[in-house]
């Protein structure tokens, strides 16, 4: 009952998932990911265990196609479910169950997958992919939102719209961007607004958080403030 895009940014290796639905709090169920490991989305009649088990298998080094097979085969409800998975080696695998509500389907391109069900038609996933591949924005986050907006313009969820979410992972277990719109008349527009607020400070601050390589993070407030100011200035000059 939703559609989503998963992509990997070649320059940074970041994984991003954007999702939208006529369903309350879609971001609470569908997207999962981890820096250096991979990302996935479980949807249609989602199985949240697919998310947690899938990430565990990716963390153990299992390829995306094997992850999908491992999750789908023992699940009696698999034909009612949809799943797409990206692994750390660039592998992508997708499952769209034969009993998902139409229109349902998916497409895979290098570094990119789009999957959806209960959509207005195939143009929704095609438009989302095309918009991501031919962006007007340089920001990875805004490219993902733009892809979803293009899919919505092509018909989106045929029941309407209610919720949306965006998550991006770079090098860590935690996401550097994590935004949810759980109940809104225009969730993608609201997601876009929240992303713009995040760029005012939070997203730049995340670069100074503790990491695997630097478990304490940056502790000098002057360094943090100077770094945030420089990042904001660079972004403004890049517009």
C-alpha positions in Angstrom: 0.0 0.0 0.0 2.9 2.3 -0.8 5.8 3.0 -3.0 9.4 3.7 -2.2 12.8 4.5 -3.8 16.1 3.1 -2.5 19.3 4.6 -3.9 23.0 4.6 -3.3 25.0 7.8 -3.8 28.2 6.8 -5.6 30.4 9.6 -4.3 29.7 9.0 -0.6 28.4 5.5 -0.6 25.3 6.7 1.3 22.1 4.8 1.2 18.8 6.6 1.0 15.2 5.5 1.3 12.1 7.7 0.6 8.6 6.3 0.9 5.0 7.6 0.7 1.6 6.1 1.2 -2.1 6.6 2.0 -1.4 4.9 5.2 -0.6 6.3 8.7 3.1 6.6 9.7 4.5 4.6 6.8 8.0 5.6 8.0 7.6 3.6 11.2 7.4 0.3 9.3 8.9 0.3 5.9 12.5 1.7 5.7 15.6 0.1 7.2 19.3 0.7 6.7 22.8 1.1 8.0 25.9 2.8 6.7 28.3 0.5 5.1 25.8 -2.4 5.2 22.8 -1.6 3.0 19.1 -0.6 3.0 15.7 -2.1 2.4 12.0 -1.4 2.4 9.3 -3.9 3.4 5.8 -2.9 2.2 2.4 -3.9 0.8 1.3 -6.1 3.7 4.6 -5.4 5.4 6.4 -7.9 7.6 8.5 -5.7 10.0 10.6 -8.8 10.8 11.8 -8.8 7.2 13.3 -5.4 8.0 15.2 -6.4 11.1 16.2 -9.9 9.9 17.1 -8.5 6.5 19.5 -6.0 8.0 21.0 -8.6 10.2 21.7 -10.8 7.1 23.2 -7.9 5.2 25.3 -7.1 8.2 26.6 -10.6 8.1 27.6 -10.1 4.4 24.8 -11.9 2.7 24.0 -10.7 -0.9 20.8 -8.9 -1.6 19.3 -11.7 -3.7 20.0 -14.2 -1.0 18.5 -12.0 1.6 15.3 -11.8 -0.4 15.1 -15.5 -0.9 15.9 -16.2 2.8 13.0 -13.9 3.9 10.5 -14.8 1.3 10.6 -18.6 1.2 9.5 -19.4 4.8 6.8 -16.7 4.9 3.3 -17.9 4.2 2.3 -14.3 3.4 5.1 -13.6 1.0 2.8 -13.3 -2.0 1.0 -10.4 -0.3 4.3 -8.6 0.4 6.8 -6.5 -1.4 10.5 -6.0 -0.6 13.5 -4.4 -2.2 17.0 -4.7 -0.8 20.4 -3.1 -1.5 23.6 -4.7 -0.2 27.1 -3.3 0.4 28.5 -4.6 -2.8 26.0 -2.8 -5.0 23.7 -5.8 -5.4 19.9 -5.1 -5.6 17.1 -7.6 -5.3 13.3 -7.1 -5.3 10.3 -9.2 -4.5 6.7 -8.2 -5.6 4.3 -10.9 -4.4 1.8 -12.2 -7.0 -1.1 -11.2 -4.6 -0.1 -7.6 -4.0 -2.9 -5.2 -4.9 -2.5 -3.6 -8.4 -1.1 -1.8 -9.8 2.0 -3.3 -8.3 5.5 -3.8 -9.6 9.1 -2.6 -9.4 12.1 -1.6 -11.5 15.8 -1.8 -10.9 18.5 0.5 -12.4 22.2 0.8 -11.4 22.3 1.9 -7.8 18.6 2.4 -7.8 15.3 0.6 -7.2 11.7 1.7 -7.1 8.9 -0.5 -5.9 5.2 0.0 -5.2 1.7 -1.5 -4.9 -1.8 -0.2 -5.0 -0.6 2.5 -7.3 -2.3 4.5 -10.1 -0.1 2.6 -12.6 3.4 1.8 -13.8 4.1 5.4 -14.6 4.5 6.0 -10.8 7.6 4.0 -10.4 8.9 4.9 -13.9 8.5 8.7 -13.1 10.2 8.3 -9.7 13.2 6.6 -11.3 13.5 9.0 -14.1 13.3 12.0 -11.8 16.1 10.6 -9.6 18.3 9.9 -12.6 17.7 13.4 -14.2 17.7 15.6 -11.1 17.4 19.4 -10.8 18.8 19.2 -7.3 22.4 18.2 -6.3 21.5 17.2 -2.7 20.9 13.4 -2.3 18.1 14.1 0.1 16.3 16.5 -2.2 16.8 14.1 -5.2 15.0 11.4 -3.3 12.1 13.7 -2.4 12.0 14.9 -5.9 11.7 11.4 -7.2 8.8 10.7 -4.9 7.1 14.0 -6.0 7.4 12.9 -9.6 5.8 9.6 -8.8 3.0 11.4 -7.0 2.5 13.6 -10.0 2.1 10.4 -12.1 -0.7 9.2 -9.9 1.0 7.9 -6.7 -1.0 5.8 -4.3 -4.4 5.4 -6.0 -6.2 5.9 -2.7 -4.6 9.3 -2.0 -1.9 10.4 0.3 -1.3 10.6 4.1 2.3 9.9 5.2 5.9 10.0 3.9 9.4 9.5 5.2 13.1 9.9 4.3 16.1 8.3 5.8 19.8 8.5 4.8 22.7 6.5 6.2 26.4 7.4 5.5 29.0 5.5 7.5 27.2 4.6 10.8 24.4 2.6 12.2 22.4 5.7 12.8 20.9 7.8 9.9 22.2 11.3 9.2 18.8 12.2 7.9 15.6 10.8 9.5 12.4 12.6 8.7 8.8 11.4 9.1 5.5 12.9 8.2 2.9 10.6 9.8 -0.4 12.3 8.9 -0.7 15.2 6.6 -2.8 16.4 3.6 0.3 16.8 1.5 3.0 14.7 3.1 5.7 15.0 0.5 5.4 18.8 0.5 5.7 18.7 4.3 8.7 16.3 4.0 10.3 18.8 1.7 9.7 21.6 4.2 11.2 19.6 7.1 14.3 18.7 5.0 14.8 22.4 4.3 14.7 23.1 8.1 17.2 20.3 8.7 19.6 21.9 6.3 19.6 25.1 8.4 21.6 23.3 11.1 20.9 19.7 12.1 22.2 17.9 9.0 25.5 19.8 9.1 25.9 19.1 12.8 25.5 15.4 12.2 29.0 15.4 10.6 30.5 16.1 14.1 28.6 13.3 15.9 30.4 10.2 17.3 31.4 7.6 14.7 33.0 4.2 14.5 36.3 6.0 13.5 35.9 8.7 16.2 33.8 7.3 19.1 33.8 10.6 21.0 32.9 12.8 18.0 34.0 16.4 17.8 33.7 18.0 21.3 35.1 21.5 20.6 32.0 23.8 20.2 34.0 26.4 18.3 35.0 23.8 15.7 31.5 22.6 15.5 30.0 26.0 15.0 32.7 27.0 12.5 32.1 23.8 10.5 28.3 24.3 10.4 28.7 27.9 9.3 31.1 26.9 6.5 28.8 24.1 5.3 25.8 26.5 5.2 27.9 29.1 3.3 29.1 26.5 0.8 25.6 25.3 0.3 24.3 28.8 -0.4 27.1 29.5 -2.8 26.2 26.2 -4.6 22.6 27.2 -5.2 
